[in-house]
Structure formats: structure tokens, C-alpha cells
Amino acid sequence: MILRHLTALPLVLALLGGCAVGPDFETPKPPEEAGYGKDVAPPPADDTTQRLVFGHDVAGDWWHLFHSEPLNALVRQALANNPTMAAGQAALRQARENVAAQQGFYYPSVSAGIDASRNLTPLAALSPTGPNGNPYYSLVTPQLSVAFAPDVFGANQRAVESLQAQADNQRFMLEATWVTLTSNIVAAAIQEASLRGQIGTVEQTVRIEDDLLTILRAQQRLGQASGADVAAQEAALALAQQQLPPLRKQLAQQRDALIALAGQFPDDDIAQKFDLVSFQLPTELPVSLPADLVKQRPDIRQAEENLHAASANIGQAVAARLPQIVLTAQAGNSANSPGNLFTPATNFWSVTGGLTQPLFDGFTLMHRQRAAQAAFDQAAAEYKSTVLTAFQNVADALRALQSDADAVNAAAAAERAAGRSLEIARKQMQLGEVAYLALLNAQNAYAQAQLSQVQAIAIRLADTAALFQALGGGWWNRPPDPDANP
């Protein structure tokens, strides 16, 4: 009977409590009238390859807009095998278990135990405990203990709130890992394609230089070219060949980076190989509204949960300075043999209540409360800094896309003009109408124009991917992850 009353007592006290000291957290409001720059505009009107669509949402699988099946396959492989994802999922599970563990303090702790002993009575000092005068006796004591600390001032409520915010922070960290991994895969694939394009361009230049050297040597034998011209062409060929080893080294290292992102060892390799024709430039680029950006960027959501946890920690620090109440109860039986348990006069029970109020602790608790407040102020400043960085990232990506179209068009025009100039110079030289120096200048201009075009195309693709990442990567539109959203 007594245990039934003891079980109901904590529930009554919990109902009487029901308040949590300290500030109640409020989600920061989106910055008012914030934007990505007053002069940020879509790409030039005469360029129809891309256009910005303001207010549209980012797809969860935005990399599909590049229409590259090898890229899609590599992203799937990376998401399945990259250990950073598994580590993030494990960290999230750990954080959620910590929340569940802290919630256990809302309830009484109940433990059961049994003690059994065989004893000898010192007859010189004490009388035998049994009626038959036997100095030997047994004692069996089963008992049930209940302890409960009612959360009168909400200390545990704030602790759970803080841990839940930390778990939400971990969830958004996992989303940030997902966004970063997919973005890095796309960027690495584009970089590999750029390097292959540059290597192909330099190899083509080497072939042109070698062909010209063959022509000059033939002309030298006929007395139509000087030894100086041949030597200059040999130097030009050597300089072109000199560009290949560094590019091939970069390509090999970029390949290693892609393999690692896919969760493989270098000797495993991956099936996908990328060049610039592997990608199609997305034609429509969604641009989230500034008010939506703070809800989408996982790093902003992480900073918000850090602020939430810091707010809850203030409540814990305040509650630590208020009275602490602890209730305990014990009930059981004690008999000289198991068969006599639960017989009349063998049961016992006790109920204890305690209240502790800190009076003087060298101002420790006061300073801990002030430290918690300072931590909240720090988290608020870090939140604002994260928001500013997010807006800067989007503005940088939009400004880059503004100039990328012009850069690609200018590079293409320069490549065409340099190609025509080189072809004319080669024909004129074969006819003896121009000096070799003019041909050499045309060669150098054409090689540089080709490299610039490859780099401009790759930069535009990379800046397009950077915009998707800056807008948050569309993680909120991807299929639910059971580890992230149970």
C-alpha cells in the first residue's frame, strides 16, 4: 500500500512544479531587407545558356541538372561508401541516445535488492536471537528502493532541452556533411574534366609544334628557313611539352581525391572518368529568397541550435542556485529464513524527504550563471556571423555567374580568331610570304586561347555547382534518411 502512495507522489510534485526558470528560446528572425547585392543581376541578356529563377526551390538531387550519368553514379557511390557519412550518422545516434538518457530523470529510479547472511552471536556479550538458544542464525532481507528528484524549477527540463538542441545541431551537421560531400564530388569531377581538357589542348599544341618543326626542317634543307628558326621552333616544342608533366600530376592527384571521396582506396580506382563533354550546363538556376536562406543552409541551422543549447544552459545555471528537493523511500522484509518472508512483523518501510538550498559557495554558482549568459552572447554573435557568411557565399556565386557567361563567350571568340590567324600564318609561311616569328606568335596565341576556353568552361560549371551549395544544397528535398529523421 505504501508503495502505491510513493509512486503517485512524484507525479503530484511534477504537476506542482511545471515551470522552468531561465529564458525561453525564440528562433532568430530572418534579417529584414537583406539581399545578395543591389547590382546582382542575371547573366547578360544576349546569353541564353543560363538564366536565374528567383524564388524557386533547390532540388535535392541538383547535380542531375548537369545530365551526367557517370556523375550521378559517383555521387550515389560516395553517399553509400564515404566514411564521413557513417561517422555523422553514428554521432547523431549518440546525441539522440543522450537525450533519451536525460529524459529518464523525469521518472523515479527504482531498484530492488536482496541481502542474505549467516551469523554467529557472541554469547559472551549478547543473548541468542533465536528462541531455542542457538547462537547461529540467518537473515534474509529483500527490499525495494525508490528515489526521485522532482524537477520543480525545470533544471532537468532545461538539460533535456539543451541536449535536444545539441542533437538537432548534430542532425544539421549531418546534412552539412551530405551537402559538402555531394558538392565536393561535383567540383572534383569538374576539375578532373578541366585537367583532361587542358592536357588535351596542350597535347594538340605539341602536335602542332611538332608538325611545324618538321616543316621548318624541310625548309631548312631547301634553304628556305634558317637554323635560328629551327632552333626557335625546337624551343617552342620543348616549352609546350614542359606543360604536360605538371598537368598530368594534378590529374593523377585529382583522381586520387575522387577515389577517396567515393570511399575507395587508391588502388581500387573508380569506373567513372570525366571530361568537359560529360557535363551539360544547367539552363535554369533557382535562387532562394533571402528569407528562405536562413531556413535552408545547414550551417545556419547548426548555429541556431548552438544558440538554443546556450539558452537552455542559462536555465540550468539558474536552477542550480535554487532549492534542490530529493525524495527517497524504502520498503522490504527481513526474516531469519526465506520461508518466513512476508509474514507479519517482518516488513519495514521508510520515507525521506530532503531539501538543500545553497547559501554560500564562494559565488561559484553566480559566476557559472554569468558564464552561461556570456556563452549565449557568443553563440548569438556566431549565429549572425554564419548568416553573413551565407549571404556572402550566395552573392559571390551570383557575381561569378554574371561574369562567367562573358568569359566563356570571349574565350570562344578568342579561340576562333586565334585559330584562323594560325591557319593563315601557316599557309603564308609555306608560301614564303611571312617570317617564322609571325607564325610563332600565332601559335602561342592559339595555344593560350585554347587553354583559356577550357578553363572558362570549367569555371562556369564549377561556379554553377557553387551556387547550389551556397543555397543549401537542397537537403530538405531529398528522400528521408532513417538515421537523420527517425
matplotlib code that plots the C-alpha trace (Angstrom):
import matplotlib.pyplot as plt

x = [0.0, 2.8, 4.5, 1.4, 1.4, 5.1, 4.7, 1.9, 3.9, 6.4, 3.6, 1.9, 5.1, 5.9, 2.4, 3.0, 6.4, 5.8, 7.9, 11.4, 13.5, 15.7, 14.9, 12.6, 14.3, 13.0, 14.1, 16.0, 14.0, 15.4, 17.3, 15.0, 15.5, 18.7, 19.7, 22.5, 23.6, 21.9, 23.7, 23.3, 21.5, 21.0, 23.6, 23.8, 20.5, 22.3, 23.5, 20.7, 22.6, 21.6, 19.0, 18.4, 14.9, 14.4, 12.2, 12.5, 13.5, 16.7, 16.2, 17.6, 19.5, 20.6, 23.6, 21.3, 20.9, 24.4, 22.9, 25.9, 25.1, 28.7, 28.5, 25.1, 26.6, 29.7, 27.5, 25.5, 28.6, 30.1, 27.0, 26.9, 30.6, 32.2, 33.0, 32.2, 28.5, 28.7, 30.5, 27.9, 25.1, 26.7, 27.3, 23.6, 22.5, 24.8, 23.3, 19.7, 20.6, 21.9, 18.6, 16.7, 19.0, 18.5, 14.7, 14.9, 15.5, 11.8, 10.9, 11.7, 14.6, 13.6, 16.0, 15.5, 18.0, 18.2, 20.7, 21.3, 23.7, 24.6, 25.6, 27.1, 26.0, 28.9, 27.3, 29.7, 28.3, 24.8, 21.9, 21.0, 18.5, 16.5, 14.1, 16.0, 19.3, 21.1, 23.9, 23.7, 21.1, 20.3, 18.9, 17.2, 16.3, 14.7, 13.9, 12.7, 14.2, 12.7, 14.5, 13.1, 14.2, 11.2, 12.0, 10.4, 12.4, 12.9, 16.6, 16.1, 13.8, 16.5, 19.0, 16.8, 16.2, 20.0, 20.7, 17.9, 19.4, 22.7, 21.1, 19.4, 22.8, 24.3, 21.4, 22.2, 25.9, 25.0, 23.0, 26.0, 28.2, 25.8, 25.8, 29.6, 30.2, 27.9, 29.3, 32.9, 32.2, 30.7, 33.6, 36.2, 34.6, 34.6, 38.2, 39.2, 37.4, 39.1, 42.5, 41.8, 40.7, 43.9, 46.0, 44.2, 44.8, 48.5, 48.9, 47.2, 49.6, 52.5, 51.4, 51.1, 54.5, 56.0, 54.4, 55.7, 59.2, 59.0, 58.1, 60.9, 63.5, 62.3, 62.5, 66.0, 67.2, 65.9, 67.5, 64.1, 64.5, 67.4, 68.9, 67.7, 64.1, 64.5, 66.1, 63.3, 60.7, 62.5, 62.4, 58.7, 58.1, 60.0, 58.1, 54.8, 56.0, 57.1, 53.5, 52.3, 54.0, 52.6, 49.1, 49.3, 50.5, 47.5, 45.2, 46.6, 46.2, 42.7, 41.9, 43.1, 40.8, 37.8, 38.5, 38.8, 35.6, 33.9, 35.1, 37.7, 41.5, 43.8, 44.4, 40.7, 40.0, 36.6, 34.9, 33.9, 36.2, 35.2, 35.8, 34.1, 31.7, 30.4, 28.5, 25.7, 25.4, 22.1, 19.9, 17.7, 19.3, 17.0, 17.8, 16.2, 14.7, 16.9, 14.2, 14.4, 18.1, 18.3, 16.0, 17.9, 21.6, 22.6, 25.4, 22.9, 20.6, 23.6, 24.4, 20.7, 20.8, 24.0, 22.2, 19.3, 21.5, 23.3, 19.9, 18.9, 22.2, 21.3, 18.2, 20.3, 22.6, 19.7, 18.1, 21.3, 21.0, 17.5, 16.4, 17.1, 14.5, 15.2, 12.6, 13.6, 11.6, 12.5, 10.2, 11.0, 11.0, 13.6, 13.3, 15.6, 14.7, 13.1, 10.1, 9.3, 9.4, 6.2, 4.9, 3.5, 6.1, 8.8, 8.1, 9.6, 9.5, 10.8, 10.1, 12.7, 12.4, 15.3, 15.7, 19.0, 19.4, 22.9, 23.7, 27.4, 29.7, 32.2, 29.9, 30.6, 27.0, 26.6, 29.7, 28.6, 25.3, 27.2, 29.4, 26.3, 25.0, 28.3, 28.2, 24.8, 26.1, 28.9, 26.6, 24.4, 27.3, 28.5, 24.9, 25.0, 28.4, 27.2, 24.3, 26.5, 28.9, 26.0, 24.7, 28.2, 28.6, 25.4, 26.3, 29.8, 28.3, 25.8, 28.5, 30.7, 27.9, 27.4, 30.9, 31.3, 29.0, 31.0, 34.3, 33.1, 31.9, 35.1, 37.3, 35.4, 35.7, 39.4, 39.9, 38.2, 40.1, 43.4, 42.7, 42.0, 45.1, 47.3, 45.9, 46.6, 50.1, 50.9, 49.7, 51.6, 54.8, 54.5, 54.3, 57.2, 55.0, 55.7, 58.6, 58.7, 58.3, 54.8, 53.9, 55.4, 53.3, 50.2, 51.0, 51.4, 48.2, 46.2, 47.5, 46.7, 43.3, 42.5, 43.6, 41.6, 38.5, 38.8, 39.4, 36.5, 34.1, 35.2, 35.0, 31.4, 30.5, 32.2, 30.5, 27.1, 27.7, 29.0, 25.6, 23.7, 26.0, 25.7, 21.9, 22.0, 22.2, 18.5, 18.9, 15.3, 14.0, 15.9, 14.3, 14.1, 17.1, 16.1, 19.2, 18.5, 14.7, 13.5]
y = [0.0, 2.4, 1.8, 2.8, 6.2, 6.6, 6.1, 8.7, 11.3, 12.2, 12.6, 15.1, 17.0, 17.1, 18.6, 21.2, 22.1, 22.6, 25.7, 26.1, 29.0, 30.8, 32.3, 30.5, 30.2, 32.1, 31.3, 34.3, 36.3, 36.4, 39.5, 42.2, 43.7, 41.6, 40.7, 39.4, 42.8, 45.7, 45.2, 41.4, 40.6, 37.6, 36.8, 39.1, 39.2, 38.1, 34.9, 32.3, 29.4, 30.1, 32.2, 32.8, 32.0, 33.9, 32.3, 28.7, 25.8, 23.8, 20.2, 17.5, 15.9, 19.2, 17.5, 15.7, 19.1, 18.5, 15.5, 13.3, 9.7, 9.0, 11.9, 10.6, 7.2, 8.5, 10.6, 7.6, 5.6, 8.3, 8.7, 4.9, 4.4, 7.6, 7.1, 10.7, 10.0, 6.9, 8.9, 11.6, 9.1, 7.5, 10.9, 11.7, 8.4, 9.1, 12.5, 11.2, 8.5, 11.2, 13.0, 9.8, 9.1, 12.6, 12.2, 9.3, 11.7, 12.8, 9.5, 7.9, 5.5, 2.1, -0.6, -3.9, -5.9, -8.8, -9.5, -12.9, -13.6, -16.4, -15.1, -16.2, -14.5, -13.7, -15.4, -13.7, -10.3, -10.9, -13.3, -15.6, -14.1, -17.3, -18.8, -22.1, -20.6, -21.4, -18.9, -19.4, -17.6, -16.5, -13.2, -12.6, -9.0, -8.2, -4.6, -2.1, 1.4, 4.4, 7.8, 10.8, 14.4, 16.5, 18.9, 21.8, 24.6, 22.9, 22.1, 18.7, 20.2, 22.7, 19.9, 17.9, 21.0, 21.6, 18.0, 18.1, 21.2, 19.5, 16.5, 18.8, 20.5, 17.1, 16.4, 19.6, 18.8, 15.5, 17.5, 19.8, 16.7, 15.5, 18.8, 19.2, 15.6, 15.9, 19.4, 18.2, 15.2, 17.6, 20.1, 17.3, 15.8, 19.2, 19.8, 16.4, 17.3, 20.6, 19.0, 16.4, 19.3, 21.2, 18.2, 17.5, 21.1, 21.0, 17.7, 19.2, 22.2, 19.8, 18.0, 21.4, 22.5, 19.1, 19.5, 23.0, 21.8, 19.1, 21.8, 24.1, 21.3, 20.5, 24.2, 24.4, 21.6, 23.6, 26.8, 28.5, 28.6, 29.5, 27.4, 30.1, 29.5, 25.7, 26.3, 28.7, 26.1, 23.3, 25.6, 26.2, 22.5, 21.9, 24.6, 23.0, 19.6, 21.1, 21.9, 18.3, 16.7, 19.2, 18.8, 15.0, 15.1, 17.3, 14.9, 11.9, 13.7, 14.8, 11.2, 10.1, 12.7, 11.5, 7.9, 8.9, 10.8, 7.7, 5.8, 3.7, 3.1, 4.5, 1.0, 0.3, 3.1, 4.1, 3.4, 7.0, 9.3, 12.9, 15.4, 18.6, 17.0, 14.8, 17.8, 19.9, 23.4, 23.8, 26.3, 27.3, 28.2, 28.5, 31.3, 31.1, 34.2, 35.7, 34.9, 31.2, 31.0, 31.0, 28.0, 26.1, 26.5, 23.6, 25.7, 28.4, 25.8, 24.4, 27.9, 28.3, 25.1, 26.1, 29.3, 27.2, 25.0, 28.0, 29.5, 26.2, 26.2, 29.5, 27.9, 25.1, 27.6, 29.5, 26.3, 25.2, 28.3, 27.3, 24.7, 21.1, 18.5, 14.8, 12.1, 8.6, 5.6, 2.1, -0.9, -4.5, -7.6, -9.1, -12.7, -15.4, -17.7, -17.3, -19.2, -16.6, -13.7, -11.6, -12.9, -10.5, -8.3, -8.9, -5.9, -2.4, 0.9, 4.4, 7.7, 10.5, 14.0, 16.4, 20.0, 21.7, 25.4, 26.8, 29.6, 30.4, 28.8, 31.5, 32.9, 29.8, 29.3, 33.0, 33.1, 29.9, 31.6, 34.6, 32.3, 30.7, 34.1, 35.0, 31.7, 32.7, 36.1, 34.3, 31.9, 34.8, 36.6, 33.4, 32.9, 36.4, 35.7, 32.5, 34.3, 37.0, 34.4, 32.5, 35.6, 36.4, 32.9, 33.3, 36.8, 35.7, 32.8, 35.1, 37.7, 34.9, 33.7, 37.2, 37.3, 33.6, 33.9, 36.9, 35.0, 31.8, 33.8, 35.9, 32.8, 31.1, 34.1, 34.4, 30.7, 31.0, 34.2, 32.7, 29.5, 31.5, 33.6, 30.4, 28.8, 31.9, 32.2, 28.5, 28.8, 32.1, 30.6, 27.6, 30.1, 32.1, 35.2, 35.7, 35.3, 32.5, 34.9, 35.7, 32.1, 31.5, 34.4, 32.9, 29.5, 30.9, 33.0, 29.9, 27.7, 30.3, 30.8, 27.1, 26.8, 29.9, 28.5, 25.1, 26.9, 29.3, 26.5, 24.6, 27.7, 28.3, 24.7, 25.0, 28.3, 26.8, 24.0, 26.5, 28.4, 25.2, 24.6, 28.2, 27.9, 24.9, 22.0, 21.1, 18.6, 19.4, 18.0, 14.7, 11.4, 11.0, 9.4, 7.0, 7.9, 11.6, 11.6, 8.7]
z = [0.0, 0.9, -2.4, -4.3, -2.5, -3.1, -6.8, -7.0, -5.0, -7.7, -10.2, -7.9, -7.3, -11.0, -11.7, -9.0, -10.5, -14.2, -14.6, -16.0, -14.9, -17.4, -20.8, -23.2, -26.6, -29.6, -33.1, -34.5, -37.1, -40.7, -41.4, -42.7, -46.1, -46.6, -50.1, -52.2, -53.5, -55.2, -58.5, -58.7, -61.9, -64.2, -66.9, -69.9, -71.9, -75.1, -73.4, -73.4, -72.0, -68.4, -66.5, -62.8, -61.4, -58.2, -55.6, -56.9, -54.7, -55.0, -55.9, -53.5, -56.5, -58.1, -59.7, -62.1, -63.8, -65.3, -67.2, -66.5, -65.6, -64.6, -62.1, -60.7, -60.3, -58.5, -56.1, -55.2, -54.6, -52.4, -50.3, -49.7, -49.0, -47.7, -44.0, -43.1, -43.7, -41.5, -38.8, -38.9, -38.6, -35.6, -33.9, -34.5, -32.9, -29.9, -29.4, -29.5, -27.0, -24.7, -24.9, -24.1, -21.2, -19.7, -20.1, -17.7, -14.9, -15.2, -13.5, -10.2, -10.1, -8.7, -7.6, -5.9, -3.9, -1.5, 1.3, 2.9, 5.7, 8.1, 11.5, 14.9, 18.1, 20.5, 23.6, 26.0, 25.0, 23.6, 24.1, 21.3, 18.9, 18.4, 20.9, 21.1, 22.2, 19.0, 18.5, 14.8, 12.8, 9.3, 8.0, 4.6, 3.6, 0.2, -0.2, -2.8, -3.0, -4.8, -5.3, -7.0, -7.5, -8.7, -11.4, -9.5, -11.2, -14.5, -14.3, -15.9, -18.5, -19.5, -19.5, -21.9, -24.0, -24.3, -25.2, -27.8, -29.3, -29.5, -31.2, -33.7, -34.2, -35.0, -37.4, -39.3, -39.2, -40.9, -43.5, -44.0, -44.5, -47.1, -48.9, -48.7, -49.9, -52.9, -53.8, -53.4, -55.8, -58.4, -58.0, -58.2, -61.3, -63.0, -62.0, -63.4, -66.7, -66.8, -66.3, -69.1, -71.3, -70.6, -71.2, -74.4, -75.5, -74.7, -76.4, -79.5, -79.2, -79.0, -82.2, -84.0, -82.8, -83.9, -87.3, -87.7, -86.7, -89.4, -92.0, -90.9, -91.0, -94.5, -95.5, -93.9, -96.1, -99.1, -97.9, -97.2, -93.4, -91.1, -88.3, -85.9, -87.0, -86.5, -83.0, -82.0, -83.1, -81.1, -78.1, -78.6, -78.9, -75.7, -73.8, -74.9, -73.8, -70.5, -69.6, -69.7, -66.6, -64.0, -65.6, -65.5, -61.9, -61.0, -62.9, -61.0, -57.6, -58.6, -59.5, -56.0, -54.4, -56.4, -55.4, -51.7, -51.9, -53.3, -50.2, -52.1, -51.7, -54.5, -55.9, -56.2, -58.7, -59.9, -63.3, -64.0, -66.0, -66.7, -69.5, -70.3, -72.8, -69.8, -68.5, -69.7, -68.3, -66.3, -68.1, -65.1, -61.8, -58.8, -56.4, -53.0, -51.4, -48.7, -46.0, -47.0, -47.0, -43.2, -43.1, -45.7, -45.0, -42.6, -41.1, -40.2, -38.6, -36.7, -35.4, -34.4, -32.4, -30.7, -29.6, -28.4, -26.3, -24.8, -23.9, -22.1, -20.3, -18.7, -17.3, -15.8, -14.2, -12.7, -11.4, -9.7, -7.4, -6.2, -3.7, -4.6, -3.4, -3.2, -2.1, -1.2, 0.0, 1.1, 1.7, 2.3, 4.6, 6.9, 8.2, 9.5, 6.6, 3.1, 4.3, 6.9, 4.4, 4.0, 7.3, 9.9, 11.7, 9.1, 6.9, 7.2, 5.3, 5.4, 3.6, 3.5, 2.0, 1.7, 0.7, 0.0, -0.6, -1.5, 1.0, 0.2, -2.3, -2.9, -5.7, -7.8, -9.0, -9.7, -11.9, -13.7, -14.5, -15.8, -17.9, -19.4, -20.3, -21.9, -23.8, -25.1, -26.3, -28.0, -29.8, -30.9, -32.4, -34.1, -35.5, -37.0, -38.5, -40.0, -41.6, -43.0, -44.5, -46.1, -47.8, -48.9, -50.4, -52.5, -53.5, -54.6, -56.6, -58.4, -59.2, -60.6, -62.8, -64.0, -65.5, -66.4, -69.5, -70.8, -70.0, -71.9, -74.9, -75.0, -74.7, -77.5, -79.8, -79.0, -79.8, -83.1, -84.0, -83.0, -84.9, -88.1, -87.6, -87.1, -90.2, -92.3, -90.9, -91.6, -95.2, -95.7, -94.3, -96.6, -99.4, -98.0, -97.5, -93.8, -91.4, -88.9, -86.0, -87.1, -87.2, -83.7, -82.3, -83.9, -82.4, -78.9, -79.2, -80.3, -77.6, -74.9, -76.4, -76.2, -72.6, -71.6, -73.2, -71.4, -68.1, -68.7, -69.4, -66.3, -64.1, -65.2, -64.4, -61.0, -60.2, -61.1, -58.6, -56.1, -56.3, -55.5, -52.5, -51.3, -51.4, -49.0, -51.4, -51.4, -48.5, -47.3, -50.6, -50.6, -49.6, -45.8, -44.2, -41.4, -39.4, -39.8, -39.5, -37.4]

ax = plt.figure().add_subplot(projection="3d")
ax.plot(x, y, z, "-o")
ax.set_aspect("equal")
plt.show()
